[in-house]
Amino acid sequence: MKKLIYIPIVHNKSDLGSLGSQLSVEGERKYGVAAWRDHLEKVDRSWDKIEIEIFKKLKKTSFDKIKIYQDGLPVTGDIGMKIVKDAAGNGSKNYLIIDKLLTRGAKLELAENKDFLLQEYSMLSDIHKAETPEKQLEAFLTYQKMTGELLNNRDHFVANQINATLNDGAVGIAFFGASHAIIDKLNKDIKVVVIQLFKDDISLAQRK
């Protein structure tokens, strides 16, 4: 049997890197300072619950049978391990969980296509680097026009990677943002268990 534990994630501030501060400013402006800070605290607590739930579900599983698939990570090997370690060291609860799993013997699998990620990053950078409101709007409209197709391409690539690498007897753990639609693209012989614990109002609003 093939099993996949699928976690629709909400990033905590540490996951967002250089964009974190800017997104927090936007979040505070949209929802209010108190509501946004409460949201970030609830996200961190939800990650703690997710870690407990994952290890509970893996209680009878040998760690060398576990395969990890991570949103936005297009490399494995030494470079992939360094990214995991660095992100965990910077406070990413998502990557802290992955680091604990890898330390115990789990395997990091290639999940994402680098070219798709670079294309998305380039479009987002164009928005943030725009020098005038007009250019910013133009860049945003370009991103809005392309993002649906690009996300669909990413989702197909991720699903194909899981289908190809999750062998009989293995347990996969997939961490992907709620905007992704990967589960319906997986082979029918993969049993999917979803852990959905981000349920505060702002997390729910961001998923819509």
PLY file of the C-alpha trace (Angstrom):
ply
format ascii 1.0
element vertex 208
property float x
property float y
property float z
element edge 207
property int vertex1
property int vertex2
end_header
0.00 0.00 0.00
1.11 3.58 -0.71
0.16 6.24 1.81
0.49 10.01 1.64
0.04 12.33 4.63
-0.94 15.65 3.06
-0.71 18.90 5.03
-2.26 22.06 3.50
0.05 24.62 5.06
-0.02 28.24 6.14
3.46 29.77 6.32
4.68 31.31 9.53
6.67 34.54 9.34
10.04 32.74 9.24
9.00 30.77 6.13
8.52 33.95 4.12
12.10 35.21 4.35
12.60 38.73 2.99
8.91 38.98 2.12
7.84 38.27 5.69
8.06 41.82 7.01
6.27 43.29 4.00
3.49 40.71 4.16
3.09 41.37 7.88
2.66 45.07 7.17
0.02 44.24 4.56
-1.65 41.79 6.94
-1.77 44.35 9.75
-3.24 46.92 7.37
-5.90 44.53 6.09
-6.91 42.78 9.32
-5.63 45.12 12.06
-2.48 44.79 14.15
-4.03 42.77 16.99
-5.86 40.35 14.66
-2.77 39.78 12.52
-0.51 39.09 15.49
-3.12 36.73 16.92
-3.18 34.97 13.55
0.61 34.49 13.58
0.46 33.06 17.11
-2.31 30.65 16.10
-0.32 29.57 13.03
2.66 28.72 15.25
0.43 26.75 17.64
-1.13 24.90 14.70
2.36 23.88 13.51
3.05 22.45 16.98
-0.14 20.39 16.74
0.78 19.25 13.22
4.15 17.97 14.44
2.45 15.95 17.18
-0.11 14.57 14.72
2.53 13.58 12.15
4.64 11.64 14.63
1.51 10.02 16.04
0.56 8.76 12.56
4.13 7.53 11.97
4.29 5.61 15.24
4.53 2.19 13.56
6.46 3.32 10.47
10.18 2.83 9.93
11.71 6.22 9.13
13.60 4.84 6.14
10.18 4.25 4.53
9.22 7.93 4.80
9.49 10.36 1.85
9.19 14.13 2.17
7.73 16.46 -0.50
7.97 20.21 0.21
6.31 23.22 -1.37
8.83 25.49 -3.10
11.82 23.13 -2.75
13.24 22.15 -6.17
16.45 20.44 -4.97
17.52 17.45 -2.87
20.92 16.06 -1.87
23.41 18.21 0.03
21.92 21.48 -1.25
18.41 20.44 -0.25
19.63 19.36 3.18
21.39 22.71 3.66
18.21 24.61 2.73
16.26 22.54 5.27
18.85 23.12 8.01
19.10 26.86 7.29
15.32 27.35 7.22
14.89 25.32 10.42
17.63 27.39 12.06
15.81 30.58 11.05
12.66 29.45 12.85
10.55 27.83 10.13
8.33 25.32 11.94
7.61 23.59 8.64
11.31 22.95 8.07
11.96 22.12 11.73
9.55 19.19 11.34
11.25 18.11 8.10
14.68 18.36 9.75
13.55 16.09 12.59
12.20 13.55 10.10
15.35 13.60 7.95
17.58 13.25 11.02
15.71 10.06 11.88
16.21 8.60 8.41
13.44 9.93 6.18
14.30 10.84 2.58
13.84 14.23 0.91
12.33 13.80 -2.56
12.42 16.25 -5.46
8.97 17.83 -5.51
9.11 21.05 -7.53
10.28 22.17 -10.96
12.93 24.88 -10.60
11.96 26.63 -13.84
8.33 27.04 -12.73
9.43 28.49 -9.38
11.87 30.91 -11.02
9.13 32.07 -13.38
6.79 32.76 -10.47
9.52 34.48 -8.44
10.41 36.69 -11.39
6.81 37.87 -11.79
6.45 38.58 -8.06
9.76 40.47 -8.09
8.52 42.60 -10.98
5.55 43.66 -8.85
7.66 44.61 -5.84
10.36 46.36 -7.91
7.96 48.43 -10.01
8.91 52.10 -9.78
5.46 53.59 -10.40
1.90 52.58 -9.49
1.18 52.14 -13.20
4.08 49.72 -13.68
3.14 47.90 -10.49
-0.43 47.43 -11.75
0.85 46.20 -15.11
3.15 43.68 -13.39
0.35 42.54 -11.10
-2.05 42.01 -14.01
0.61 39.96 -15.81
1.07 37.82 -12.71
-2.69 37.45 -12.24
-3.07 36.35 -15.86
-0.30 33.74 -15.64
-0.60 32.48 -12.07
-3.46 30.02 -12.67
-1.70 28.23 -15.51
1.61 28.29 -13.69
0.12 26.83 -10.49
-1.59 24.12 -12.52
1.74 23.24 -14.17
3.41 23.10 -10.77
0.65 20.88 -9.38
0.92 18.42 -12.26
4.69 18.26 -11.83
4.41 17.65 -8.08
1.74 14.97 -8.51
3.84 13.21 -11.16
6.85 13.27 -8.81
4.82 11.71 -6.00
3.30 9.12 -8.35
6.75 8.16 -9.62
8.64 8.01 -6.31
6.12 6.84 -3.69
6.55 3.09 -3.89
4.64 0.26 -2.18
5.13 0.23 1.57
6.31 3.84 1.67
4.68 6.74 3.48
4.92 10.18 1.90
4.51 13.46 3.74
3.59 16.43 1.55
3.61 20.04 2.76
1.89 22.36 0.25
-0.01 25.64 0.40
-3.77 25.50 0.36
-3.98 27.04 -3.13
-2.49 23.86 -4.63
-4.69 21.15 -6.14
-2.46 18.07 -6.05
-4.54 15.33 -4.44
-6.91 14.91 -7.40
-3.92 14.37 -9.70
-2.45 11.47 -7.71
-2.70 7.83 -8.74
-5.71 6.00 -7.30
-3.52 3.46 -5.48
-2.23 6.17 -3.11
-4.21 6.46 0.13
-4.27 10.12 1.15
-4.68 11.26 4.75
-5.14 15.04 5.15
-4.06 16.90 8.29
-5.89 20.24 8.25
-5.27 22.24 11.41
-5.06 25.87 10.23
-8.57 26.95 11.13
-8.35 30.50 12.46
-10.39 33.09 10.56
-7.48 34.67 8.68
-6.06 31.29 7.61
-9.49 30.27 6.33
-9.87 33.59 4.49
-6.48 33.16 2.82
-7.49 29.74 1.49
-10.52 31.15 -0.37
0 1
1 2
2 3
3 4
4 5
5 6
6 7
7 8
8 9
9 10
10 11
11 12
12 13
13 14
14 15
15 16
16 17
17 18
18 19
19 20
20 21
21 22
22 23
23 24
24 25
25 26
26 27
27 28
28 29
29 30
30 31
31 32
32 33
33 34
34 35
35 36
36 37
37 38
38 39
39 40
40 41
41 42
42 43
43 44
44 45
45 46
46 47
47 48
48 49
49 50
50 51
51 52
52 53
53 54
54 55
55 56
56 57
57 58
58 59
59 60
60 61
61 62
62 63
63 64
64 65
65 66
66 67
67 68
68 69
69 70
70 71
71 72
72 73
73 74
74 75
75 76
76 77
77 78
78 79
79 80
80 81
81 82
82 83
83 84
84 85
85 86
86 87
87 88
88 89
89 90
90 91
91 92
92 93
93 94
94 95
95 96
96 97
97 98
98 99
99 100
100 101
101 102
102 103
103 104
104 105
105 106
106 107
107 108
108 109
109 110
110 111
111 112
112 113
113 114
114 115
115 116
116 117
117 118
118 119
119 120
120 121
121 122
122 123
123 124
124 125
125 126
126 127
127 128
128 129
129 130
130 131
131 132
132 133
133 134
134 135
135 136
136 137
137 138
138 139
139 140
140 141
141 142
142 143
143 144
144 145
145 146
146 147
147 148
148 149
149 150
150 151
151 152
152 153
153 154
154 155
155 156
156 157
157 158
158 159
159 160
160 161
161 162
162 163
163 164
164 165
165 166
166 167
167 168
168 169
169 170
170 171
171 172
172 173
173 174
174 175
175 176
176 177
177 178
178 179
179 180
180 181
181 182
182 183
183 184
184 185
185 186
186 187
187 188
188 189
189 190
190 191
191 192
192 193
193 194
194 195
195 196
196 197
197 198
198 199
199 200
200 201
201 202
202 203
203 204
204 205
205 206
206 207
